[in-house]
């Protein structure tokens, strides 16, 4: 299975740099079996059945992108340099792993100041990442980060425009709760209060799980034989209550439909040991590509993904490579908007 099997041409104008407003006005491509239909996300209740269960990722994106200045006094006097930081994940010792650019400009022990309230000391480095200790912790840190930080937009959006104040709302789901992600579960960005009410009235149930999406979600696949690719690990949890709800839905003969690839990867991780959903907590590096046997997932709501990406491999595993090729050809030809702020698809393997 070669990387080139998952390539396709995408015109740059198909890359969305802003989301649809209102959220549920985004377009929705519904692929059920071999049929492809066009609609909008607000039509979702028409495509779901009473008893279906949507699995939602309740992670909250932190404003992980920081711009700071480091000051240094040397033999030639005082110098300063602008430093860009993207927080990745907190460590057990209270530090944060982070991408620091340019890392070579900062010496171990040096302080980077991001605002009057927030600064960090570089305590070490490994594998191209820095280890930062901030001057604040707990709620004080959260408040200062909210003030100084920006949303960590995907690189393909940041290449076209910088993050701004609108992104602090746009790049967060309406049910975001447990902070820790540095990328949004983007299929969930299409939901708003009216859509949730309409789904509830339709008899659709909801279960929340948590997967803290990491920056590794944007890492390219660099190996030609995709089966040798190693996924980044992300922390997640399926609670006892969530596992029981999903199990009850399956036992009743109804469908389990994750919203987004993050929710799908998590519930399939929680079912790997026994083939049935179980409570689970830890780091998952599950890699789903064609040939994968799904244990829990009956359908998937997701956005349109990058060429040659692990996410395109995941939807190809669910629908089949040939069928996904047809779906993506249809999306490109019919003007769908792609990637994190783009339109959505509802992928149902069997009609």
FILUM-688568 format. One record per atom (N, C-alpha, C): residue in one letter; y, z, x negated. Coordinates in pm, whole numbers, padded with zeros to 5 digits, always signed. Layout:
BEGIN
aYZX;...
//
This chain:
BEGIN
x-00119+00000-00086;x+00000+00000+00000;x+00124+00000-00090;x+00201-00108-00085;x+00310-00128-00178;x+00446-00093-00115;x+00539-00053-00200;x+00673-00019-00153;x+00739-00138-00084;x+00712-00257-00134;x+00771-00377-00075;x+00725-00401+00069;x+00615-00338+00110;x+00567-00350+00248;x+00663-00285+00347;x+00754-00203+00297;x+00844-00127+00385;x+00990-00167+00362;x+01010-00290+00326;x+01145-00340+00301;x+01190-00427+00418;x+01319-00431+00440;x+01376-00524+00537;x+01525-00540+00504;x+01582-00649+00552;x+01724-00675+00526;x+01809-00610+00634;x+01907-00533+00590;x+01999-00468+00684;x+02142-00502+00645;x+02215-00575+00728;x+02357-00603+00698;x+02437-00473+00693;x+02531-00465+00602;x+02607-00341+00584;x+02681-00300+00711;x+02724-00399+00789;x+02799-00365+00911;x+02712-00293+01014;x+02581-00288+00995;x+02494-00215+01087;x+02488-00065+01053;x+02546-00024+00940;x+02544+00117+00901;x+02656+00191+00973;x+02621+00287+01056;x+02721+00362+01133;x+02789+00466+01046;x+02921+00470+01050;x+02996+00571+00974;x+03053+00679+01065;x+03048+00657+01196;x+03087+00758+01295;x+02985+00755+01408;x+02959+00868+01472;x+02864+00869+01583;x+02927+00819+01712;x+02842+00786+01807;x+02890+00750+01940;x+02950+00874+02008;x+03050+00850+02091;x+03109+00959+02170;x+03121+00913+02314;x+03073+00990+02412;x+02997+01114+02392;x+02863+01089+02325;x+02802+01194+02278;x+02682+01181+02197;x+02573+01098+02266;x+02552+01125+02394;x+02441+01060+02464;x+02471+00916+02505;x+02590+00866+02469;x+02621+00726+02499;x+02565+00631+02394;x+02505+00684+02288;x+02443+00599+02187;x+02333+00515+02252;x+02302+00402+02191;x+02198+00316+02245;x+02061+00375+02214;x+01965+00340+02298;x+01827+00387+02283;x+01733+00268+02296;x+01659+00242+02192;x+01552+00142+02196;x+01423+00215+02231;x+01356+00169+02336;x+01230+00230+02377;x+01117+00133+02345;x+01028+00176+02256;x+00911+00095+02221;x+00788+00168+02272;x+00729+00111+02377;x+00609+00172+02438;x+00497+00071+02428;x+00397+00102+02346;x+00295+00004+02318;x+00359-00115+02247;x+00337-00235+02300;x+00397-00355+02241;x+00530-00393+02306;x+00569-00323+02411;x+00692-00357+02483;x+00813-00292+02417;x+00925-00364+02417;x+01051-00313+02363;x+01157-00329+02471;x+01227-00218+02500;x+01332-00222+02601;x+01458-00157+02546;x+01572-00198+02599;x+01701-00148+02553;x+01765-00061+02659;x+01825+00048+02614;x+01896+00137+02706;x+01993+00223+02629;x+02017+00341+02683;x+02106+00438+02619;x+02037+00574+02617;x+02086+00661+02532;x+02023+00793+02522;x+02033+00868+02654;x+02140+00848+02730;x+02150+00918+02858;x+02043+00872+02958;x+01971+00763+02925;x+01859+00718+03009;x+01729+00792+02976;x+01730+00877+02876;x+01607+00941+02830;x+01527+01006+02943;x+01590+01076+03038;x+01510+01135+03147;x+01426+01033+03223;x+01471+00907+03228;x+01395+00804+03298;x+01266+00767+03225;x+01262+00793+03096;x+01147+00755+03015;x+01050+00870+02992;x+01092+00991+03025;x+01006+01107+03006;x+00947+01151+03140;x+00839+01227+03132;x+00768+01271+03251;x+00782+01422+03268;x+00775+01472+03392;x+00768+01615+03411;x+00649+01673+03333;x+00674+01779+03260;x+00570+01840+03177;x+00576+01799+03031;x+00645+01689+03000;x+00665+01654+02859;x+00740+01767+02789;x+00712+01783+02661;x+00780+01887+02582;x+00848+01823+02462;x+00981+01841+02453;x+01055+01797+02337;x+01059+01911+02234;x+01027+01880+02111;x+01030+01980+02003;x+01158+01957+01923;x+01244+02059+01919;x+01378+02049+01862;x+01388+02132+01734;x+01451+02076+01633;x+01475+02149+01508;x+01609+02222+01520;x+01606+02356+01513;x+01728+02434+01534;x+01799+02473+01405;x+01769+02404+01294;x+01838+02433+01170;x+01988+02406+01184;x+02068+02480+01109;x+02213+02461+01107;x+02255+02410+00970;x+02331+02303+00967;x+02379+02246+00841;x+02495+02330+00789;x+02488+02366+00662;x+02598+02438+00600;x+02695+02338+00537;x+02825+02371+00528;x+02921+02281+00462;x+02901+02287+00311;x+02796+02220+00265;x+02744+02240+00130;x+02817+02161+00022;x+02911+02075+00061;x+02982+01994-00039;x+03112+02065-00077;x+03126+02096-00206;x+03241+02170-00256;x+03309+02092-00367;x+03440+02103-00370;x+03519+02043-00477;x+03593+02155-00547;x+03572+02169-00678;x+03632+02279-00751;x+03691+02236-00884;x+03744+02334-00954;x+03805+02312-01085;x+03754+02417-01180;x+03716+02377-01298;x+03680+02474-01401;x+03790+02474-01507;x+03824+02593-01552;x+03928+02611-01654;x+03860+02655-01783;x+03908+02601-01893;x+03851+02640-02022;x+03964+02653-02124;x+03960+02760-02203;x+04057+02780-02310;x+03984+02764-02442;x+04021+02662-02518;x+03955+02635-02645;x+04054+02629-02759;x+04008+02574-02869;x+04091+02568-02989;x+04215+02483-02966;x+04204+02386-02877;x+04316+02297-02851;x+04396+02336-02727;x+04376+02460-02682;x+04450+02510-02567;x+04369+02504-02439;x+04438+02522-02326;x+04372+02527-02196;x+04346+02387-02143;x+04227+02365-02089;x+04192+02239-02025;x+04128+02269-01890;x+04132+02173-01803;x+04064+02190-01674;x+04004+02058-01632;x+03901+02066-01550;x+03832+01946-01503;x+03787+01968-01360;x+03791+01861-01281;x+03742+01868-01144;x+03590+01863-01144;x+03529+01948-01065;x+03383+01959-01058;x+03340+01946-00913;x+03244+01858-00888;x+03186+01845-00755;x+03053+01918-00746;x+03032+01990-00639;x+02911+02070-00621;x+02851+02042-00484;x+02721+02021-00482;x+02647+02015-00356;x+02540+02123-00360;x+02552+02221-00273;x+02454+02329-00267;x+02321+02275-00216;x+02211+02321-00276;x+02079+02276-00235;x+02002+02384-00161;x+01979+02499-00226;x+01910+02608-00156;x+01933+02740-00228;x+01935+02851-00151;x+01950+02983-00214;x+01822+03024-00284;x+01838+03100-00390;x+01724+03149-00467;x+01703+03298-00441;x+01586+03349-00476;x+01552+03489-00449;x+01644+03586-00521;x+01700+03543-00635;x+01786+03633-00712;x+01932+03630-00667;x+01961+03562-00558;x+02097+03558-00506;x+02180+03440-00553;x+02128+03361-00645;x+02200+03241-00689;x+02167+03124-00597;x+02237+03013-00621;x+02211+02889-00548;x+02176+02780-00648;x+02074+02701-00618;x+02054+02578-00693;x+02150+02475-00636;x+02205+02391-00723;x+02309+02299-00680;x+02315+02178-00770;x+02358+02067-00713;x+02394+01951-00793;x+02538+01972-00839;x+02560+01970-00967;x+02692+01993-01026;x+02731+01866-01103;x+02843+01805-01065;x+02885+01681-01129;x+03030+01691-01178;x+03054+01667-01309;x+02952+01644-01412;x+02903+01776-01471;x+02773+01797-01469;x+02715+01923-01517;x+02746+01946-01664;x+02752+01839-01742;x+02775+01855-01885;x+02914+01907-01917;x+03006+01900-01821;x+03141+01950-01843;x+03152+02100-01827;x+03048+02163-01774;x+03053+02307-01746;x+02957+02380-01838;x+03006+02481-01906;x+02922+02562-01995;x+02861+02677-01917;x+02744+02720-01959;x+02684+02839-01898;x+02781+02957-01913;x+02798+03030-01804;x+02890+03143-01804;x+03030+03107-01759;x+03056+02978-01741;x+03189+02935-01700;x+03206+02947-01549;x+03329+02968-01505;x+03360+02988-01364;x+03421+02860-01307;x+03374+02822-01189;x+03431+02711-01112;x+03499+02771-00990;x+03627+02738-00971;x+03700+02792-00856;x+03715+02685-00749;x+03675+02721-00626;x+03679+02627-00514;x+03796+02654-00420;x+03839+02777-00412;x+03953+02815-00329;x+04003+02949-00380;x+04107+03000-00318;x+04156+03132-00359;x+04049+03238-00338;x+03964+03218-00239;x+03864+03320-00207;x+03729+03295-00274;x+03697+03170-00304;x+03560+03136-00342;x+03553+03078-00482;x+03465+03136-00565;x+03437+03084-00698;x+03291+03109-00731;x+03243+03044-00837;x+03103+03060-00877;x+03093+03050-01028;x+02994+03120-01082;x+02965+03116-01225;x+02837+03039-01249;x+02838+02947-01344;x+02717+02874-01379;x+02629+02963-01466;x+02513+02998-01414;x+02424+03090-01487;x+02308+03019-01556;x+02295+02890-01539;x+02187+02818-01605;x+02171+02681-01544;x+02077+02605-01599;x+02052+02469-01552;x+01908+02431-01580;x+01854+02343-01496;x+01718+02294-01514;x+01699+02170-01430;x+01635+02068-01489;x+01601+01944-01420;x+01722+01881-01352;x+01836+01883-01421;x+01956+01819-01370;x+02031+01897-01266;x+01986+02018-01236;x+02054+02103-01137;x+02114+02225-01205;x+02221+02277-01146;x+02281+02400-01194;x+02239+02518-01109;x+02252+02636-01165;x+02224+02759-01090;x+02354+02838-01085;x+02408+02853-00964;x+02540+02913-00943;x+02529+03050-00878;x+02610+03143-00928;x+02623+03274-00862;x+02765+03285-00809;x+02776+03301-00678;x+02907+03308-00615;x+02964+03449-00621;x+03096+03457-00606;x+03164+03586-00610;x+03156+03661-00479;x+03104+03596-00376;x+03093+03658-00244;x+02951+03646-00193;x+02917+03730-00096;x+02784+03725-00035;x+02797+03754+00114;x+02689+03728+00187;x+02683+03763+00329;x+02788+03691+00411;x+02846+03760+00507;x+02943+03700+00598;x+03069+03656+00525;x+03106+03729+00418;x+03224+03689+00341;x+03202+03552+00276;x+03081+03532+00222;x+03048+03402+00164;x+03048+03293+00270;x+02987+03320+00385;x+02982+03220+00492;x+03121+03178+00535;x+03211+03275+00549;x+03347+03245+00593;x+03422+03163+00489;x+03407+03200+00362;x+03477+03126+00256;x+03420+02986+00240;x+03287+02972+00255;x+03225+02841+00246;x+03269+02751+00361;x+03280+02808+00480;x+03325+02730+00596;x+03467+02678+00575;x+03548+02756+00504;x+03686+02717+00479;x+03696+02612+00368;x+03618+02630+00261;x+03633+02544+00143;x+03539+02424+00145;x+03426+02434+00214;x+03324+02331+00206;x+03342+02217+00304;x+03275+02108+00275;x+03272+01992+00364;x+03127+01961+00398;x+03106+01892+00508;x+02970+01857+00546;x+02912+01759+00443;x+02786+01778+00405;x+02723+01692+00304;x+02671+01564+00365;x+02760+01471+00392;x+02718+01346+00453;x+02622+01270+00363;x+02533+01192+00421;x+02441+01111+00340;x+02518+01018+00247;x+02459+00985+00133;x+02529+00901+00035;x+02570+00765+00088;x+02494+00708+00182;x+02530+00576+00233;x+02650+00582+00327;x+02686+00700+00378;x+02810+00715+00452;x+02924+00750+00357;x+02898+00843+00265;x+03002+00882+00171;x+03048+00765+00083;x+02961+00666+00065;x+03001+00549-00011;x+03105+00467+00065;x+03115+00486+00197;x+03207+00410+00279;x+03330+00490+00321;x+03316+00624+00328;x+03430+00709+00363;x+03400+00853+00327;x+03501+00937+00298;x+03475+01077+00269;x+03452+01158+00397;x+03387+01272+00383;x+03372+01364+00496;x+03508+01418+00536;x+03525+01447+00666;x+03650+01504+00713;x+03621+01610+00819;x+03727+01660+00882;x+03712+01772+00976;x+03624+01735+01094;x+03625+01608+01137;x+03543+01567+01252;x+03394+01587+01224;x+03356+01570+01098;x+03214+01579+01064;x+03159+01719+01082;x+03243+01821+01078;x+03193+01957+01095;x+03136+01978+01234;x+03181+01899+01329;x+03123+01902+01464;x+03020+01791+01481;x+03056+01671+01435;x+02969+01555+01456;x+02834+01569+01387;x+02832+01633+01268;x+02710+01640+01188;x+02636+01772+01211;x+02644+01823+01334;x+02577+01947+01372;x+02522+01930+01513;x+02399+01973+01534;x+02342+01963+01668;x+02403+02068+01760;x+02395+02044+01890;x+02454+02140+01985;x+02374+02269+01992;x+02249+02267+01945;x+02167+02389+01948;x+02146+02448+01808;x+02222+02402+01710;x+02207+02452+01572;x+02218+02604+01571;x+02126+02670+01499;x+02121+02816+01502;x+02097+02876+01364;x+01989+02840+01299;x+01947+02906+01175;x+02000+02827+01055;x+02102+02883+00989;x+02168+02809+00883;x+02079+02795+00761;x+02092+02679+00694;x+02013+02658+00573;x+01992+02513+00536;x+02027+02419+00625;x+02006+02278+00595;x+02125+02220+00520;x+02099+02122+00435;x+02207+02047+00371;x+02205+01901+00418;x+02130+01875+00521;x+02131+01746+00590;x+02092+01772+00734;x+02146+01695+00826;x+02121+01719+00968;x+01991+01653+01014;x+01925+01715+01114;x+01815+01646+01184;x+01877+01546+01281;x+01901+01425+01233;x+01999+01337+01296;x+01962+01284+01434;x+01833+01274+01466;x+01798+01229+01601;x+01852+01327+01705;x+01863+01452+01667;x+01911+01556+01759;x+02061+01546+01785;x+02134+01472+01703;x+02278+01462+01721;x+02315+01387+01849;x+02219+01320+01912;x+02247+01242+02032;x+02250+01328+02159;x+02212+01454+02149;x+02200+01537+02268;x+02330+01613+02294;x+02366+01620+02422;x+02479+01700+02465;x+02439+01779+02590;x+02529+01862+02639;x+02495+01950+02752;x+02452+01873+02876;x+02522+01766+02917;x+02477+01692+03037;x+02336+01634+03021;x+02304+01583+02904;x+02170+01528+02884;x+02064+01638+02890;x+02090+01751+02828;x+01994+01861+02832;x+01971+01908+02975;x+02079+01913+03054;x+02066+01954+03195;x+01984+01851+03273;x+02006+01723+03247;x+01932+01619+03317;x+01783+01622+03280;x+01754+01650+03155;x+01614+01660+03113;x+01546+01780+03177;x+01617+01891+03181;x+01561+02010+03245;x+01533+01984+03393;x+01625+01916+03460;x+01606+01883+03601;x+01487+01789+03620;x+01458+01708+03522;x+01344+01617+03526;x+01212+01690+03508;x+01217+01814+03460;x+01095+01890+03436;x+01047+01884+03293;x+01135+01839+03202;x+01101+01834+03061;x+01125+01971+02999;x+01031+02016+02917;x+01042+02147+02853;x+01089+02131+02708;x+01139+02240+02651;x+01191+02238+02515;x+01128+02350+02432;x+01099+02320+02309;x+01053+02421+02212;x+01133+02403+02084;x+01180+02513+02029;x+01258+02507+01905;x+01174+02554+01787;x+01181+02478+01680;x+01121+02512+01552;x+01230+02498+01447;x+01202+02538+01325;x+01303+02532+01219;x+01248+02462+01096;x+01317+02359+01051;x+01291+02300+00920;x+01427+02278+00855;x+01450+02348+00743;x+01578+02335+00673;x+01574+02206+00589;x+01644+02105+00639;x+01640+01974+00575;x+01713+01980+00442;x+01648+01930+00336;x+01707+01934+00203;x+01765+01800+00161;x+01841+01802+00052;x+01901+01680+00000;x+01795+01581-00045;x+01676+01630-00072;x+01567+01541-00113;x+01528+01440-00008;x+01571+01461+00115;x+01540+01364+00221;x+01601+01227+00191;x+01705+01224+00104;x+01770+01097+00070;x+01719+01039-00061;x+01624+01106-00127;x+01575+01055-00254;x+01497+00926-00233;x+01521+00826-00315;x+01447+00700-00300;x+01304+00713-00349;x+01219+00628-00296;x+01082+00617-00346;x+01087+00527-00469;x+01037+00574-00582;x+01049+00501-00709;x+00917+00442-00758;x+00809+00470-00687;x+00679+00419-00730;x+00640+00301-00642;x+00577+00200-00699;x+00539+00082-00622;x+00419+00112-00531;x+00325+00194-00580;x+00213+00238-00497;x+00259+00362-00421;x+00292+00345-00294;x+00357+00453-00220;x+00267+00575-00205;x+00138+00558-00214;x+00046+00671-00196;x+00058+00771-00310;x+00123+00733-00420;x+00140+00824-00534;x+00274+00896-00530;x+00356+00868-00430;x+00487+00934-00419;x+00470+01082-00386;x+00553+01165-00446;x+00552+01309-00419;x+00677+01347-00339;x+00655+01411-00226;x+00766+01452-00140;x+00832+01579-00193;x+00960+01595-00163;x+01030+01720-00187;x+00981+01823-00086;x+00988+01950-00122;x+00944+02057-00032;x+01063+02111+00047;x+01039+02144+00173;x+01142+02201+00259;x+01081+02321+00334;x+01165+02423+00354;x+01115+02545+00421;x+01121+02527+00573;x+01014+02572+00639;x+01011+02562+00784;x+00932+02675+00848;x+00946+02684+00979;x+00873+02786+01055;x+00842+02736+01196;x+00718+02753+01235;x+00674+02739+01375;x+00635+02878+01420;x+00714+02936+01508;x+00687+03074+01551;x+00562+03081+01638;x+00515+03202+01660;x+00399+03222+01747;x+00427+03170+01887;x+00550+03197+01938;x+00585+03151+02072;x+00591+02999+02078;x+00648+02936+01973;x+00658+02790+01971;x+00520+02726+01967;x+00432+02779+01885;x+00296+02725+01877;x+00224+02738+02011;x+00243+02850+02078;x+00178+02871+02207;x+00229+02773+02312;x+00359+02747+02312;x+00417+02652+02408;x+00363+02511+02385;x+00357+02470+02259;x+00308+02335+02227;x+00160+02323+02263;x+00083+02427+02230;x-00060+02426+02262;x-00084+02419+02413;x-00002+02493+02489;x-00018+02493+02634;x+00015+02356+02693;x+00114+02289+02639;x+00150+02155+02686;x+00034+02058+02662;x-00025+02063+02544;x-00137+01974+02514;x-00258+02006+02602;x-00283+02134+02623;x-00397+02174+02705;x-00382+02126+02849;x-00256+02117+02895;x-00230+02072+03032;x-00228+01919+03044;x-00248+01850+02932;x-00251+01704+02936;x-00115+01637+02931;x-00012+01713+02894;x+00123+01657+02884;x+00154+01618+02739;x+00265+01548+02721;x+00298+01494+02589;x+00387+01588+02509;x+00362+01591+02378;x+00446+01664+02283;x+00525+01559+02205;x+00658+01568+02215;x+00746+01464+02157;x+00849+01532+02066;x+00828+01530+01936;x+00931+01584+01847;x+01056+01497+01851;x+01170+01562+01842;x+01298+01493+01828;x+01331+01493+01679;x+01305+01381+01615;x+01333+01368+01473;x+01210+01384+01386;x+01216+01320+01271;x+01104+01324+01177;x+01085+01463+01117;x+01193+01544+01111;x+01177+01678+01055;x+01090+01764+01145;x+01116+01759+01276;x+01033+01836+01369;x+00890+01786+01367;x+00872+01654+01357;x+00737+01598+01352;x+00663+01646+01228;x+00727+01636+01112;x+00661+01677+00988;x+00620+01825+00993;x+00704+01905+01057;x+00674+02049+01063;x+00555+02078+01153;x+00552+02022+01273;x+00440+02056+01362;x+00309+01995+01312;x+00317+01881+01245;x+00194+01826+01187;x+00148+01910+01069;x+00240+01968+00995;x+00204+02062+00888;x+00132+02183+00946;x+00185+02234+01057;x+00129+02354+01119;x-00009+02329+01180;x-00046+02202+01194;x-00177+02168+01253;x-00276+02117+01149;x-00236+02110+01023;x-00322+02047+00922;x-00452+02124+00898;x-00443+02257+00900;x-00560+02337+00861;x-00675+02324+00960;x-00643+02327+01089;x-00748+02331+01190;x-00748+02210+01283;x-00643+02130+01279;x-00631+02019+01373;x-00562+02058+01501;x-00531+02186+01518;x-00459+02235+01635;x-00335+02310+01589;x-00230+02308+01669;x-00107+02376+01633;x-00129+02525+01618;x-00072+02582+01512;x-00081+02725+01484;x+00055+02775+01437;x+00084+02905+01452;x+00206+02958+01391;x+00201+02932+01240;x+00316+02900+01184;x+00318+02863+01042;x+00456+02891+00984;x+00458+02931+00856;x+00584+02951+00786;x+00562+02922+00639;x+00656+02853+00576;x+00644+02825+00434;x+00713+02695+00398;x+00677+02642+00282;x+00734+02515+00236;x+00635+02402+00260;x+00683+02294+00316;x+00597+02179+00340;x+00645+02060+00259;x+00549+01990+00200;x+00579+01864+00131;x+00491+01753+00188;x+00458+01767+00315;x+00371+01670+00380;x+00434+01530+00372;x+00352+01432+00337;x+00395+01293+00325;x+00313+01212+00424;x+00380+01153+00521;x+00313+01080+00628;x+00338+00931+00610;x+00230+00857+00589;x+00237+00712+00573;x+00119+00651+00646;x+00114+00519+00663;x+00008+00458+00743;x-00131+00502+00700;x-00211+00537+00800;x-00343+00596+00777;x-00347+00742+00814;x-00228+00803+00831;x-00221+00944+00868;x-00275+00964+01010;x-00351+01072+01030;x-00404+01105+01163;x-00318+01214+01226;x-00246+01178+01330;x-00159+01273+01398;x-00242+01367+01485;x-00213+01497+01473;x-00287+01598+01547;x-00212+01649+01670;x-00080+01644+01667;x+00001+01708+01771;x+00095+01610+01839;x+00145+01514+01765;x+00252+01426+01811;x+00200+01315+01902;x+00260+01302+02021;x+00225+01195+02114;x+00327+01082+02114;x+00451+01112+02078;x+00558+01013+02070;x+00668+01076+01984;x+00771+00997+01954;x+00876+01045+01865;x+01009+00984+01905;x+01113+01067+01910;x+01249+01017+01920;x+01311+01028+01782;x+01366+00918+01732;x+01419+00917+01596;x+01526+00809+01583;x+01605+00817+01476;x+01702+00714+01446;x+01635+00598+01372;x+01714+00502+01328;x+01663+00390+01250;x+01683+00420+01102;x+01580+00399+01022;x+01575+00453+00887;x+01598+00348+00779;x+01621+00397+00658;x+01649+00311+00544;x+01528+00228+00505;x+01554+00107+00453;x+01444+00030+00394;x+01380+00109+00280;x+01251+00093+00263;x+01175+00152+00152;x+01178+00305+00151;x+01205+00367+00263;x+01215+00513+00270;x+01087+00576+00322;x+01068+00704+00290;x+00952+00776+00342;x+00958+00789+00494;x+01078+00787+00550;x+01091+00797+00696;x+01045+00668+00764;x+01073+00554+00702;x+01021+00429+00755;x+00869+00426+00746;x+00815+00485+00641;x+00669+00494+00628;x+00611+00583+00737;x+00683+00690+00771;x+00635+00781+00876;x+00628+00708+01011;x+00735+00638+01049;x+00730+00571+01180;x+00629+00456+01179;x+00605+00399+01061;x+00502+00295+01050;x+00364+00356+01070;x+00345+00480+01025;x+00219+00549+01048;x+00195+00572+01196;x+00303+00602+01268;x+00291+00631+01411;x+00268+00505+01494;x+00342+00399+01463;x+00341+00279+01547;x+00264+00161+01488;x+00239+00167+01357;x+00179+00052+01289;x+00287-00029+01218;x+00256-00078+01098;x+00357-00149+01019;x+00406-00276+01088;x+00314-00353+01144;x+00354-00479+01208;x+00445-00451+01328;x+00408-00352+01408;x+00488-00321+01526;x+00626-00267+01488;x+00633-00183+01386;x+00762-00133+01340;x+00847-00248+01288;x+00786-00344+01221;x+00861-00461+01177;x+00927-00533+01293;x+00853-00549+01402;x+00909-00615+01520;x+01021-00531+01583;x+01001-00399+01587;x+01101-00309+01644;x+01231-00317+01563;x+01218-00314+01432;x+01338-00316+01347;x+01404-00454+01349;x+01326-00560+01357;x+01385-00693+01373;x+01468-00699+01502;x+01412-00645+01609;x+01483-00642+01737;x+01612-00561+01725;x+01605-00447+01658;x+01723-00361+01644;x+01834-00431+01566;x+01797-00496+01457;x+01898-00567+01377;x+01958-00683+01455;x+01873-00760+01519;x+01920-00879+01591;x+02005-00843+01712;x+01984-00724+01768;x+02056-00684+01889;x+02166-00583+01864;x+02207-00571+01739;x+02327-00494+01708;x+02315-00344+01713;x+02194-00289+01700;x+02182-00143+01694;x+02246-00091+01566;x+02297+00032+01574;x+02361+00096+01459;x+02257+00183+01389;x+02258+00180+01256;x+02151+00241+01179;x+02195+00371+01109;x+02092+00448+01075;x+02096+00567+00990;x+02154+00688+01064;x+02205+00786+00991;x+02229+00920+01045;x+02322+00924+01165;x+02428+00844+01166;x+02521+00842+01279;x+02492+00724+01373;x+02377+00662+01357;x+02346+00542+01434;x+02278+00570+01566;x+02219+00466+01622;x+02152+00473+01751;x+02012+00531+01737;x+01943+00543+01849;x+01814+00612+01852;x+01704+00519+01903;x+01581+00564+01876;x+01464+00495+01932;x+01368+00600+01988;x+01297+00561+02090;x+01188+00641+02145;x+01061+00562+02120;x+00975+00614+02033;x+00857+00543+01989;x+00733+00605+02056;x+00668+00528+02141;x+00551+00573+02215;x+00434+00483+02175;x+00339+00534+02097;x+00235+00447+02042;x+00152+00375+02148;x+00121+00442+02258;x+00034+00383+02359;x+00111+00368+02489;x+00094+00253+02553;x+00159+00230+02679;x+00094+00306+02794;
//
